[in-house]
Amino acid sequence: MDVLRKHLESCLDVLNRGAKSTSVNWLNDLCAALLEFSTLVHSSLSSHKQIESAEMVCLCLSQIMICIRQVESTMKLGSGASVMASHQYFLDRIRWCLKRLMHLCTPGTVTGVPERSFLKLVDAVLDTLTVFTSHNEDNTDASHGLPSPEEILSLGNEMRLYINVILGQSLGFANVALSQDKRALSALCQKVIRECNAFQSECKVPSAPSFQSNLKLKAMTLEQALYQLEDFINDALLRLVFTCFLDFEKFSVDKIRTVLGNSSEDDAVADELIADFDVNIDRATQIGIFAIAFAPNLKMKTMIRSCLASFESLDTSLIPSLQANGSDLHSDILEQHFNEEVSKFKTALQEIIDSRALLGCYLDLLSAGISSNEKVYNKERLQDLAQMSLLLLEHFHLVTNRKVLTETKDKVGEEYLHQFVRILRECKAILMCASQVEPQRIIKRFKILRTILRKLHGCIGIGKRDEDKPPHQMGKHVSEDAIDGQETDANLDNFTGLTTGQSSILYETERRSRVIRSQNTKPTTEAMKTKPGLLRKESLRTVMFKRQNIAESRKLYNSICNQSADLEITDILDQLTGMSNGYFEC
């Protein structure tokens, strides 16, 4: 650990000297020192199997690499006030990460806590409940009997602690979920609390008649409540992802800059747009937190965490830079950095997407949109649906997802995808001349789109799903008694220790209060019924957009980013990439 700290101290010294220097040589020295540190920490963490430490080290190194590339670019832009503001911003982030690494390398420091993801906690509770649900009262073998009363009480208390965290994460997600999902999520959380309380009460009376039967029944009802909550959250994530990624376009930084440039300081339109932008970042963060739990390896987890950390840092810098002077180069640099991180975030999520579930969710959204437009024509909603469908197209452009189509019988999935592209073009084209076309003809195009997507959905993963279950009935898992208002919020308050606060990903930043009005989320899609979830799902469903309309003021910056003639750090960063993106065999 002392050796690692010395290398980090060397990195900090180089950074502090470089912050006062006009030469570029210090950046080469910093990269060389980081490479030495990465080599040492790689072997150290791999040998000690320190998984939690490895995750934080990977995150810090990834952030440092991102910021070094940004510093390299800003150094080529000159020495103006705007450029220096950007330069200092990225230097501060590098310094923060180096100090965080030094803290991890301090002897006696608690380097991390075991991962307490929603999935792992739910699995832990379900595994414990199996002790009770699989118990056979007719089996007199003591080895297959229930635990002792003391052990039962202990297991009940442990499960309550786990469920406490599960509900905290669920309600944290509900805070940013679509408004139509909030009520159901609250009801399901209350149902889990009710069943957990009933199970714990039963654990306290081991001498009661039919104790074993009652305990098994209570365990089974609690198990079912957890299944319903897990399934609904997975499906609500899908709905939120479609809305979140669509809103990355609707409430883009470029649009905020334009509105701020054309409005007064107290303009409600600007406040509204900024608030929507903030809500969307919160939604992306919640999606990312769940996505980390679904990530197949440390490399993917690090990539997602790094994007969330960048969002976290930009959250207190990007919008204020626009409000201060929306046309300066500093805000342009931060905007480009933000757009790059959004793009990486979407791509990372695409790689852990489930194609069939993604299609199923979009089909539900499309069907709801068609039904709504048949009643009251709404061109804007059809445009949103067409834009959302582009996410499917981008999804299948990834090689990892394209395999799903090639594996279909006679590769019929490929043909359906080509048909989908053709009809999507027709839908977008007819919307462009919607004022000259009857609404029925426009809706007919979307119905054809739905038919093709249904065929594509049907041919993907066929034989892997439970044919006895209807494909889109998850929304009906919430029982009427759970949402009829009989359960009160007091249940949530009485569940001791329940918190929904989310700790920082990396940076300890305090969110700025940018607008006065309350930031109530507005529904942008209707509540939909979604596919029944399988026990312990292993994939998150997400989508992505392409950013468009790059501002002219960023073209110079972008071209310089790709030039490294005066510096040698690019090759060193490439070597670091393999070490900081998750190749610790822990």
Residue pairs with C-beta under 8 A, 6 or more apart in sequence:
1 105
1 106
1 107
3 40
4 37
4 40
4 41
4 44
4 105
5 102
5 105
5 106
7 33
7 36
7 37
7 40
8 37
8 98
8 101
8 102
8 105
9 102
10 33
11 30
11 33
11 34
11 37
11 98
12 95
12 98
12 99
12 102
14 26
14 29
14 30
14 33
15 26
15 30
15 91
15 94
15 95
15 98
17 26
18 26
18 27
18 29
18 30
18 91
19 88
19 91
22 79
24 72
24 75
24 566
24 567
27 68
27 71
27 72
27 75
27 567
27 569
28 567
28 568
28 569
28 572
30 68
31 68
31 568
31 569
31 572
31 573
31 576
32 572
34 61
34 64
34 572
34 576
35 572
35 575
35 576
37 101
38 61
38 576
38 579
38 580
39 579
41 57
41 105
42 579
42 583
42 584
45 53
45 54
45 57
45 584
45 586
46 54
46 584
46 585
46 586
49 586
50 111
50 112
50 586
51 112
51 584
51 586
52 111
52 112
52 113
52 114
52 115
53 104
53 111
53 112
54 298
54 584
54 586
55 112
55 298
55 301
55 302
55 305
56 100
56 104
56 111
56 112
57 101
57 104
57 580
57 584
58 298
58 302
58 580
58 581
58 582
58 584
59 302
59 305
59 306
59 309
59 505
59 506
60 97
60 98
60 100
60 101
60 506
61 97
61 101
61 576
61 579
61 580
62 302
62 303
62 305
62 306
62 580
62 581
63 93
63 94
63 97
63 306
63 309
63 310
63 506
64 94
64 97
64 98
64 580
65 573
65 576
65 577
65 580
66 306
66 310
67 90
67 91
67 93
67 94
67 97
68 90
68 94
68 569
68 573
69 561
69 573
70 86
70 90
70 333
70 337
71 87
71 90
71 91
71 94
72 564
72 567
72 569
73 333
73 557
73 560
73 561
74 83
74 86
74 87
74 90
74 333
75 87
76 560
76 563
76 566
77 83
77 329
77 556
77 557
77 560
80 329
82 325
82 328
82 329
82 330
83 329
83 330
83 333
85 321
85 330
86 329
86 330
86 333
86 334
89 317
89 330
89 334
93 313
93 507
96 506
96 507
97 506
100 506
103 109
104 111
115 293
116 165
117 290
117 292
117 293
118 166
118 169
118 170
118 230
118 233
118 290
118 293
119 230
119 293
119 294
119 536
119 537
120 293
121 162
121 165
121 166
121 169
122 166
122 226
122 230
122 536
123 536
124 162
125 159
125 162
125 163
125 166
125 226
126 223
126 226
126 535
126 536
128 155
128 158
128 159
129 159
129 219
129 220
129 222
129 223
129 226
131 146
131 147
131 155
132 146
132 215
132 216
132 219
133 216
133 219
133 220
133 223
135 144
135 145
135 146
135 212
135 216
136 144
137 212
137 213
137 216
139 145
146 152
146 212
146 215
147 155
149 206
152 203
152 206
152 215
153 203
153 204
155 203
156 199
156 200
156 203
157 200
159 196
159 199
160 196
160 200
161 497
163 192
163 193
163 196
163 226
164 495
164 496
164 497
164 498
166 192
166 226
166 229
167 189
167 192
167 193
167 492
167 495
167 498
168 498
168 499
168 500
169 289
169 500
170 185
170 188
170 189
170 229
170 233
171 185
171 186
171 189
171 492
171 498
171 500
172 286
172 500
172 501
172 502
173 185
173 233
173 236
173 237
173 286
173 290
174 181
174 182
174 185
174 186
174 189
175 282
175 500
176 240
176 279
176 282
176 283
176 286
176 521
177 185
177 236
177 240
177 521
178 236
178 239
178 240
178 243
178 521
178 523
178 524
178 525
178 527
179 521
179 522
179 523
180 523
180 526
180 527
181 232
181 236
181 239
181 240
181 527
183 483
184 232
184 236
184 475
184 478
184 483
185 229
185 232
185 233
185 236
186 489
186 492
187 478
187 482
187 483
187 487
188 225
188 228
188 229
188 232
188 478
188 482
189 229
189 492
190 482
190 487
190 491
190 492
191 225
191 228
191 229
191 479
191 482
191 487
192 222
192 225
192 226
192 229
193 491
193 492
193 495
194 225
194 487
194 491
195 218
195 221
195 222
195 225
196 222
198 218
198 221
198 222
199 215
199 218
199 219
199 221
199 222
202 211
202 214
202 215
202 218
203 215
205 211
208 214
227 533
227 535
228 477
228 478
230 533
230 537
231 474
231 477
231 532
231 533
232 474
232 475
232 477
232 478
233 290
234 533
234 537
234 540
234 541
235 361
235 474
235 475
235 530
235 531
235 533
237 287
237 290
237 540
237 541
238 357
238 358
238 361
238 530
238 541
239 361
239 365
239 525
239 528
239 530
240 283
240 286
240 287
241 287
241 349
241 541
241 542
241 543
242 361
242 362
242 365
242 388
242 391
242 525
242 543
243 283
243 524
243 525
244 280
244 283
244 284
244 287
245 346
245 391
245 542
245 543
245 544
245 545
246 384
246 387
246 388
246 524
246 545
247 276
247 280
247 283
247 524
248 280
248 284
248 342
248 545
249 387
249 545
249 548
250 276
251 273
251 276
251 277
251 280
252 547
253 277
253 318
253 322
253 335
253 338
253 339
254 335
254 549
254 551
255 273
256 270
256 273
256 274
256 277
256 319
256 322
256 326
257 322
257 326
257 327
257 331
257 335
259 267
259 269
259 270
259 273
260 270
260 322
260 323
260 326
261 326
261 327
263 269
263 270
268 517
271 514
271 515
271 516
271 517
272 515
272 517
274 319
274 514
274 515
275 514
275 515
275 517
275 519
276 522
277 319
278 315
278 319
278 511
278 514
278 519
279 519
279 521
281 311
281 315
284 308
284 311
284 342
284 345
285 308
285 311
285 312
285 502
285 505
286 502
287 349
287 540
287 542
288 304
288 305
288 307
288 308
288 345
288 349
289 308
289 502
290 540
291 304
291 348
291 349
291 352
291 540
291 542
292 301
292 304
292 305
293 540
294 352
294 537
294 538
294 539
294 540
295 301
295 304
295 352
296 352
297 582
298 582
298 583
298 584
298 586
299 581
299 582
299 583
300 348
300 351
300 352
300 582
301 582
302 580
302 581
302 582
303 344
303 348
303 581
303 582
304 345
304 348
304 349
305 505
305 506
306 344
307 341
307 342
307 344
307 345
307 348
308 345
308 505
309 505
309 506
309 507
310 337
310 338
310 341
311 338
311 341
311 345
312 504
312 505
312 506
312 507
312 509
313 506
313 507
313 509
314 334
314 337
314 338
314 341
315 509
315 511
315 512
316 509
316 510
316 511
316 512
317 334
318 331
318 334
318 335
318 338
319 512
319 514
320 512
320 514
321 328
321 330
321 331
321 334
322 331
323 514
324 331
325 331
327 553
329 553
329 557
332 551
332 553
332 554
332 557
333 554
333 557
335 551
335 554
336 550
336 554
336 557
336 558
339 547
342 547
343 544
343 546
343 547
346 542
346 543
346 544
346 545
347 398
347 544
349 540
349 542
349 543
349 544
350 394
350 395
350 398
350 401
350 542
350 543
350 544
351 398
351 400
352 539
352 540
352 542
353 395
353 401
353 539
353 540
353 541
353 542
353 543
354 539
354 540
354 541
355 395
355 396
355 401
355 404
355 460
355 461
356 404
356 457
356 460
356 461
356 465
356 531
357 531
357 539
357 541
358 391
358 392
358 395
358 541
358 542
358 543
359 392
359 453
359 456
359 457
359 460
360 457
360 471
360 472
360 530
360 531
361 528
361 530
361 531
361 541
362 388
362 389
362 391
362 392
362 453
363 450
363 453
363 454
363 457
363 472
364 472
364 528
364 529
364 530
365 385
365 388
365 525
365 526
365 528
366 385
366 389
366 446
366 449
366 450
366 453
367 450
368 525
368 526
368 528
369 381
369 382
369 384
369 385
369 446
369 526
370 443
370 446
370 447
370 450
372 378
372 381
372 526
373 381
373 382
373 439
373 443
373 446
374 443
377 439
377 443
379 431
379 434
379 442
382 427
382 431
382 442
382 443
382 446
383 431
384 524
384 525
385 446
386 424
386 427
386 428
386 431
387 545
388 543
389 420
389 424
389 427
389 449
390 424
390 545
390 546
391 543
391 544
391 545
392 420
392 453
392 543
393 420
393 421
393 424
394 543
394 544
394 545
394 546
395 401
395 543
395 544
396 402
396 404
396 405
396 417
404 413
404 460
404 461
405 411
405 413
405 414
405 416
405 417
405 460
406 413
406 414
407 413
408 414
408 459
408 460
408 462
409 459
409 462
412 459
413 456
413 459
413 460
416 452
416 453
416 455
416 456
416 459
417 456
419 452
420 449
420 452
420 453
420 456
423 445
423 448
423 449
423 452
424 449
426 445
426 448
427 442
427 445
427 446
427 449
430 437
430 441
430 442
430 445
431 442
434 442
465 471
466 532
466 534
469 532
470 532
471 531
471 532
472 529
472 530
472 531
473 529
473 531
473 532
474 529
474 530
474 531
474 532
474 533
475 527
475 528
475 529
475 530
476 529
477 532
492 498
550 558
564 570
